[in-house]
């Protein structure tokens, strides 16, 4: 049985952004000639999963929202409701918001949300990225459970990567048994960017070169000439001696808030 390794290029294009992941793919070839994938170790996979979840949130937000949309935090005053009750109140709020948009003839409501319970205070609150078009005082009245914080959604050369990392925090469930639940969700009408892959463009040597030259914007922009370089984040697997690369680019001429 032989093991074959190739480097895969995975590209996502969404809004004004290009995201490129370059990573090794292992295959074992049995005597029959049939190939089966070789999985990375559990520790490596857990670290990659966390990074991948943050990237996914960033892609969803950048593909569906603009600087005309909003970042909301909704809190509750007084005695804190159960999480089940809070979720019902949040669903009711989203229903009111959708109807208000419809009356204005605006786009249909889109949202990305996460619910958080303070580890010390026990106070429950929600963070949302949501379609804009409703004034803050109207949002306050629609919520009616406590305070709101309403800010315009702002994009930089990395999209909303900082906000995205916050959205993928994973709280433990109420039973305290250590099991995790999905930390974020989005409306069904949100676009979910689909990647294109290529297993023949990059070699092990080229991946290592990119990792060494991760701050060389001129070199990396030659790889994707329609875009300006934003960041390159290499992850080195000590066990395999191989790199996992995550690169971000922004389209030339894109208008950013920061």
C-alpha contacts under 8 A as a table, 3 or more apart, distances in Angstrom:
res1	aa1	res2	aa2	distance
1	X	28	X	6.65
1	X	29	X	5.63
1	X	30	X	4.78
1	X	31	X	6.15
2	X	28	X	5.52
2	X	29	X	5.18
2	X	30	X	6.81
3	X	26	X	6.89
3	X	27	X	5.61
3	X	28	X	4.26
3	X	29	X	6.13
4	X	26	X	5.83
4	X	27	X	5.11
4	X	28	X	6.07
4	X	29	X	7.35
5	X	24	X	6.46
5	X	25	X	5.59
5	X	26	X	4.57
5	X	27	X	6.27
6	X	24	X	5.65
6	X	25	X	5.37
6	X	26	X	6.72
6	X	199	X	6.51
6	X	200	X	7.68
6	X	203	X	7.10
6	X	204	X	7.75
7	X	22	X	6.49
7	X	23	X	5.39
7	X	24	X	4.37
7	X	25	X	5.94
7	X	199	X	5.88
7	X	200	X	7.30
7	X	201	X	7.90
7	X	202	X	5.79
7	X	203	X	5.93
7	X	204	X	6.73
8	X	21	X	7.87
8	X	22	X	5.49
8	X	23	X	5.46
8	X	24	X	6.14
8	X	25	X	6.57
8	X	197	X	6.71
8	X	198	X	5.72
8	X	199	X	4.37
8	X	200	X	7.17
8	X	201	X	7.71
8	X	202	X	7.07
9	X	20	X	6.81
9	X	21	X	5.87
9	X	22	X	4.69
9	X	23	X	6.99
9	X	197	X	5.42
9	X	198	X	5.05
9	X	199	X	6.17
9	X	201	X	7.07
9	X	202	X	7.15
10	X	20	X	5.62
10	X	21	X	5.03
10	X	22	X	6.31
10	X	195	X	6.06
10	X	196	X	5.69
10	X	197	X	4.50
10	X	198	X	6.68
11	X	18	X	7.08
11	X	19	X	5.76
11	X	20	X	4.64
11	X	21	X	6.55
11	X	195	X	5.25
11	X	196	X	5.23
11	X	197	X	6.35
12	X	18	X	5.78
12	X	19	X	5.10
12	X	20	X	6.49
12	X	193	X	6.62
12	X	194	X	6.51
12	X	195	X	4.80
12	X	196	X	6.76
13	X	16	X	7.75
13	X	17	X	5.93
13	X	18	X	4.71
13	X	19	X	6.53
13	X	193	X	7.21
13	X	195	X	7.66
14	X	17	X	5.40
14	X	18	X	6.57
14	X	59	X	6.60
14	X	62	X	6.54
14	X	63	X	5.02
14	X	193	X	6.52
15	X	62	X	6.05
15	X	63	X	5.18
16	X	250	X	5.75
16	X	251	X	5.12
16	X	254	X	6.24
17	X	62	X	7.87
17	X	158	X	8.00
17	X	159	X	7.40
17	X	248	X	7.37
17	X	249	X	5.83
17	X	250	X	4.59
17	X	251	X	5.92
18	X	227	X	7.65
18	X	248	X	5.92
18	X	249	X	5.04
18	X	250	X	6.15
18	X	251	X	7.39
19	X	246	X	7.42
19	X	247	X	5.83
19	X	248	X	4.65
19	X	249	X	6.34
20	X	245	X	7.94
20	X	246	X	5.90
20	X	247	X	5.06
20	X	248	X	6.35
21	X	244	X	7.49
21	X	245	X	5.57
21	X	246	X	4.62
21	X	247	X	6.33
22	X	202	X	7.91
22	X	207	X	7.43
22	X	244	X	5.94
22	X	245	X	4.95
22	X	246	X	6.55
23	X	243	X	6.70
23	X	244	X	4.56
23	X	245	X	6.21
24	X	242	X	7.33
24	X	243	X	7.51
24	X	244	X	7.00
25	X	37	X	7.62
25	X	38	X	7.78
26	X	37	X	5.79
26	X	38	X	5.16
26	X	39	X	7.46
27	X	35	X	5.82
27	X	36	X	5.41
27	X	37	X	4.54
27	X	38	X	5.51
28	X	35	X	5.41
28	X	36	X	5.38
28	X	37	X	6.40
28	X	38	X	6.61
29	X	32	X	7.76
29	X	33	X	5.59
29	X	34	X	5.70
29	X	35	X	4.55
29	X	36	X	6.72
30	X	33	X	5.28
30	X	34	X	5.72
30	X	35	X	6.51
31	X	34	X	7.51
40	X	44	X	6.40
40	X	45	X	6.11
41	X	44	X	5.36
41	X	45	X	6.07
42	X	45	X	5.04
42	X	46	X	6.13
43	X	46	X	5.23
43	X	47	X	6.47
44	X	47	X	5.32
44	X	48	X	6.21
44	X	237	X	7.51
45	X	48	X	5.01
45	X	49	X	5.93
46	X	49	X	5.04
46	X	50	X	6.43
47	X	50	X	5.40
47	X	51	X	6.51
48	X	51	X	5.12
48	X	52	X	5.99
49	X	52	X	4.99
49	X	53	X	6.14
50	X	53	X	5.27
50	X	54	X	6.52
50	X	168	X	7.59
51	X	54	X	5.34
51	X	55	X	6.33
52	X	55	X	5.01
52	X	56	X	6.13
53	X	56	X	5.06
53	X	57	X	6.40
53	X	168	X	6.47
54	X	57	X	5.28
54	X	58	X	6.31
54	X	161	X	7.28
54	X	164	X	5.24
54	X	165	X	4.98
54	X	167	X	7.43
54	X	168	X	5.95
55	X	58	X	5.09
55	X	59	X	6.20
55	X	161	X	7.29
55	X	164	X	7.22
56	X	59	X	5.10
56	X	60	X	6.22
57	X	60	X	5.15
57	X	61	X	6.18
57	X	164	X	5.44
57	X	167	X	7.51
57	X	168	X	7.84
58	X	61	X	5.31
58	X	62	X	6.08
58	X	159	X	6.73
58	X	160	X	5.82
58	X	161	X	5.60
58	X	163	X	7.95
58	X	164	X	5.31
59	X	62	X	5.24
59	X	63	X	5.94
59	X	192	X	7.58
59	X	193	X	6.76
60	X	63	X	5.21
60	X	64	X	6.20
60	X	190	X	7.12
60	X	191	X	6.56
60	X	192	X	5.81
60	X	193	X	6.96
61	X	64	X	5.38
61	X	65	X	5.64
61	X	112	X	7.46
61	X	129	X	7.63
61	X	160	X	7.55
62	X	65	X	5.73
62	X	66	X	7.21
62	X	159	X	6.28
62	X	160	X	7.32
63	X	191	X	6.48
63	X	192	X	7.66
63	X	193	X	7.25
64	X	110	X	7.71
64	X	190	X	6.22
64	X	191	X	6.32
65	X	68	X	7.75
65	X	69	X	6.18
65	X	130	X	7.82
65	X	131	X	7.02
66	X	69	X	5.60
66	X	153	X	7.02
66	X	154	X	7.89
66	X	155	X	7.99
67	X	70	X	7.63
67	X	152	X	6.41
67	X	153	X	5.08
67	X	154	X	5.52
67	X	155	X	6.95
67	X	257	X	7.56
68	X	131	X	7.90
68	X	132	X	5.86
68	X	133	X	7.82
68	X	152	X	6.72
68	X	153	X	6.95
69	X	129	X	7.45
69	X	130	X	6.12
69	X	131	X	4.92
69	X	132	X	3.94
69	X	133	X	7.39
69	X	152	X	6.06
69	X	153	X	5.60
70	X	128	X	7.99
70	X	129	X	5.70
70	X	130	X	5.37
70	X	131	X	6.34
70	X	132	X	5.43
70	X	150	X	6.75
70	X	151	X	5.71
70	X	152	X	4.61
70	X	153	X	4.87
71	X	127	X	7.34
71	X	128	X	5.71
71	X	129	X	4.57
71	X	130	X	6.45
71	X	150	X	6.01
71	X	151	X	5.24
71	X	152	X	6.01
71	X	153	X	5.41
72	X	126	X	7.95
72	X	127	X	5.65
72	X	128	X	5.03
72	X	129	X	6.31
72	X	130	X	7.45
72	X	148	X	6.92
72	X	149	X	5.62
72	X	150	X	4.78
72	X	151	X	6.49
73	X	125	X	6.99
73	X	126	X	5.59
73	X	127	X	4.55
73	X	128	X	6.41
73	X	148	X	5.55
73	X	149	X	5.02
73	X	150	X	6.72
74	X	125	X	5.54
74	X	126	X	5.19
74	X	127	X	6.56
74	X	143	X	7.68
74	X	146	X	7.26
74	X	147	X	6.18
74	X	148	X	4.72
74	X	149	X	6.73
75	X	124	X	6.66
75	X	125	X	4.58
75	X	126	X	6.75
75	X	145	X	7.20
75	X	146	X	5.42
75	X	147	X	5.30
75	X	148	X	6.25
76	X	79	X	7.92
76	X	80	X	6.50
76	X	81	X	7.93
76	X	123	X	7.65
76	X	124	X	6.98
76	X	125	X	6.83
76	X	145	X	5.26
76	X	146	X	4.26
76	X	147	X	6.50
77	X	80	X	7.10
77	X	145	X	6.64
77	X	146	X	4.75
77	X	147	X	7.11
80	X	122	X	7.94
80	X	123	X	6.28
80	X	124	X	6.88
81	X	84	X	7.99
81	X	85	X	5.96
81	X	86	X	5.97
81	X	124	X	7.76
82	X	85	X	5.23
82	X	86	X	6.12
83	X	86	X	4.91
83	X	87	X	6.10
83	X	124	X	7.49
84	X	87	X	5.24
84	X	88	X	6.48
85	X	88	X	5.12
85	X	89	X	6.27
86	X	89	X	5.06
86	X	90	X	6.10
86	X	124	X	7.90
87	X	90	X	4.98
87	X	91	X	6.17
88	X	91	X	5.09
88	X	92	X	6.25
89	X	92	X	5.07
89	X	93	X	6.19
90	X	93	X	5.00
90	X	94	X	6.27
90	X	143	X	7.93
91	X	94	X	5.13
91	X	95	X	6.28
92	X	95	X	5.06
92	X	96	X	6.36
93	X	96	X	5.17
93	X	97	X	6.16
93	X	142	X	6.11
93	X	143	X	5.68
94	X	97	X	4.96
94	X	98	X	6.08
95	X	98	X	5.18
95	X	99	X	6.34
96	X	99	X	5.21
96	X	100	X	6.22
96	X	142	X	6.62
97	X	100	X	5.10
97	X	101	X	6.32
97	X	109	X	7.66
97	X	139	X	7.71
97	X	142	X	7.31
98	X	101	X	5.19
98	X	102	X	6.25
98	X	108	X	6.90
98	X	109	X	5.41
99	X	102	X	4.99
99	X	103	X	6.28
100	X	103	X	5.24
100	X	104	X	6.59
100	X	134	X	7.65
101	X	104	X	5.20
101	X	105	X	6.39
101	X	106	X	5.25
101	X	107	X	6.98
101	X	108	X	6.97
101	X	109	X	7.12
101	X	133	X	7.02
101	X	134	X	7.35
102	X	105	X	4.99
102	X	106	X	5.84
102	X	107	X	7.44
102	X	108	X	6.99
103	X	106	X	7.61
106	X	133	X	7.44
107	X	131	X	7.89
108	X	131	X	7.99
109	X	130	X	7.28
109	X	131	X	5.70
110	X	130	X	5.83
110	X	131	X	5.57
110	X	186	X	7.63
110	X	187	X	5.72
110	X	189	X	6.64
110	X	190	X	6.34
111	X	128	X	6.61
111	X	129	X	5.54
111	X	130	X	4.43
111	X	131	X	6.63
111	X	186	X	5.57
111	X	187	X	5.44
111	X	190	X	7.68
112	X	128	X	5.52
112	X	129	X	5.16
112	X	130	X	6.61
112	X	184	X	7.19
112	X	185	X	5.79
112	X	186	X	4.19
112	X	187	X	6.58
113	X	126	X	6.94
113	X	127	X	5.63
113	X	128	X	4.35
113	X	129	X	6.50
113	X	167	X	7.77
113	X	184	X	5.65
113	X	185	X	5.61
113	X	186	X	6.24
114	X	126	X	5.74
114	X	127	X	5.42
114	X	128	X	6.62
114	X	167	X	6.15
114	X	183	X	6.01
114	X	184	X	4.55
114	X	185	X	6.67
115	X	124	X	7.32
115	X	125	X	5.92
115	X	126	X	4.41
115	X	127	X	6.46
115	X	183	X	7.36
115	X	184	X	7.52
116	X	124	X	5.75
116	X	125	X	5.52
116	X	126	X	6.10
116	X	127	X	8.00
116	X	171	X	7.10
117	X	122	X	5.60
117	X	123	X	5.53
117	X	124	X	4.34
117	X	125	X	6.51
117	X	171	X	7.67
118	X	121	X	5.24
118	X	122	X	4.62
118	X	123	X	5.22
118	X	124	X	6.39
119	X	122	X	5.81
129	X	153	X	7.54
134	X	138	X	6.57
134	X	139	X	6.70
135	X	138	X	5.37
135	X	139	X	6.39
136	X	139	X	4.98
136	X	140	X	6.18
136	X	150	X	6.43
137	X	140	X	5.05
137	X	141	X	6.40
138	X	141	X	5.11
138	X	142	X	6.22
139	X	142	X	5.05
139	X	143	X	6.21
139	X	148	X	7.98
140	X	143	X	5.33
140	X	144	X	6.20
140	X	147	X	7.12
140	X	148	X	6.26
141	X	144	X	5.26
143	X	146	X	7.25
144	X	147	X	8.00
154	X	160	X	7.31
154	X	256	X	7.97
154	X	257	X	5.64
154	X	258	X	7.24
155	X	158	X	7.42
155	X	159	X	4.94
155	X	160	X	5.62
155	X	256	X	5.82
155	X	257	X	5.37
155	X	258	X	6.39
156	X	159	X	5.12
156	X	160	X	6.76
156	X	256	X	5.53
156	X	257	X	5.93
156	X	258	X	4.83
157	X	230	X	5.98
157	X	249	X	7.44
157	X	250	X	6.07
157	X	256	X	7.04
157	X	258	X	7.60
158	X	161	X	5.91
158	X	230	X	6.47
158	X	231	X	7.65
158	X	248	X	6.71
158	X	249	X	7.51
158	X	250	X	7.52
160	X	163	X	5.46
160	X	164	X	6.13
161	X	164	X	4.90
161	X	165	X	6.30
162	X	165	X	5.43
162	X	166	X	6.73
163	X	166	X	5.16
163	X	167	X	6.44
164	X	167	X	5.06
164	X	168	X	6.67
165	X	168	X	5.52
165	X	169	X	7.07
166	X	169	X	5.75
167	X	183	X	6.89
167	X	184	X	6.27
168	X	183	X	5.51
168	X	184	X	6.39
169	X	183	X	6.21
170	X	180	X	6.61
170	X	181	X	6.92
170	X	182	X	6.97
170	X	183	X	5.10
171	X	180	X	6.80
171	X	181	X	7.41
171	X	183	X	7.05
172	X	176	X	6.33
172	X	177	X	7.78
172	X	178	X	5.86
172	X	179	X	6.27
172	X	180	X	5.42
172	X	181	X	7.25
173	X	176	X	5.78
173	X	177	X	7.33
173	X	178	X	7.11
173	X	179	X	6.51
173	X	180	X	6.36
173	X	181	X	6.97
176	X	179	X	7.64
182	X	185	X	7.64
186	X	190	X	6.77
187	X	190	X	5.71
198	X	201	X	6.43
199	X	202	X	7.32
200	X	203	X	7.73
202	X	206	X	5.97
202	X	207	X	6.61
203	X	206	X	5.12
203	X	207	X	6.19
204	X	207	X	5.18
204	X	208	X	6.29
204	X	242	X	7.66
205	X	208	X	5.21
205	X	209	X	6.24
206	X	209	X	4.95
206	X	210	X	6.22
207	X	210	X	5.18
207	X	211	X	6.32
207	X	243	X	6.74
207	X	245	X	7.53
208	X	211	X	5.06
208	X	212	X	6.29
208	X	242	X	7.98
208	X	243	X	6.68
209	X	212	X	5.12
209	X	213	X	6.10
210	X	213	X	4.98
210	X	214	X	5.62
210	X	220	X	7.64
211	X	214	X	5.10
211	X	232	X	7.78
211	X	233	X	7.85
211	X	234	X	5.73
211	X	243	X	7.50
211	X	245	X	7.22
213	X	216	X	5.23
213	X	219	X	7.84
214	X	217	X	7.69
214	X	220	X	7.88
214	X	231	X	7.65
214	X	232	X	5.38
214	X	233	X	7.33
214	X	234	X	7.77
215	X	231	X	7.58
215	X	232	X	7.17
216	X	219	X	5.56
216	X	220	X	6.43
217	X	220	X	5.21
217	X	221	X	5.91
217	X	228	X	7.90
217	X	229	X	5.59
217	X	230	X	7.98
218	X	221	X	5.32
218	X	222	X	6.54
219	X	222	X	5.48
219	X	223	X	7.30
220	X	223	X	5.40
220	X	224	X	7.19
220	X	229	X	6.81
221	X	224	X	5.22
221	X	225	X	5.45
221	X	227	X	6.62
221	X	228	X	6.12
221	X	229	X	5.82
222	X	225	X	5.24
224	X	227	X	5.94
225	X	228	X	7.66
226	X	251	X	6.34
226	X	252	X	6.27
227	X	249	X	5.75
227	X	250	X	5.41
227	X	251	X	4.40
227	X	252	X	5.17
228	X	249	X	5.44
228	X	250	X	5.33
228	X	251	X	6.14
228	X	252	X	5.91
229	X	248	X	6.63
229	X	249	X	4.67
229	X	250	X	6.66
230	X	247	X	7.56
230	X	248	X	5.33
230	X	249	X	4.90
230	X	250	X	6.65
231	X	247	X	5.61
231	X	248	X	5.24
231	X	249	X	7.07
232	X	245	X	7.01
232	X	246	X	5.70
232	X	247	X	4.31
232	X	248	X	6.50
233	X	245	X	5.89
233	X	246	X	5.10
233	X	247	X	6.30
234	X	243	X	6.45
234	X	244	X	5.74
234	X	245	X	4.50
234	X	246	X	6.26
235	X	243	X	5.66
235	X	244	X	4.96
235	X	245	X	6.21
236	X	241	X	6.90
236	X	242	X	5.97
236	X	243	X	4.64
236	X	244	X	6.32
237	X	240	X	5.65
237	X	241	X	5.54
237	X	242	X	5.55
237	X	243	X	6.27
237	X	244	X	7.73
238	X	241	X	5.15
238	X	242	X	7.42
250	X	254	X	7.03
251	X	254	X	5.59
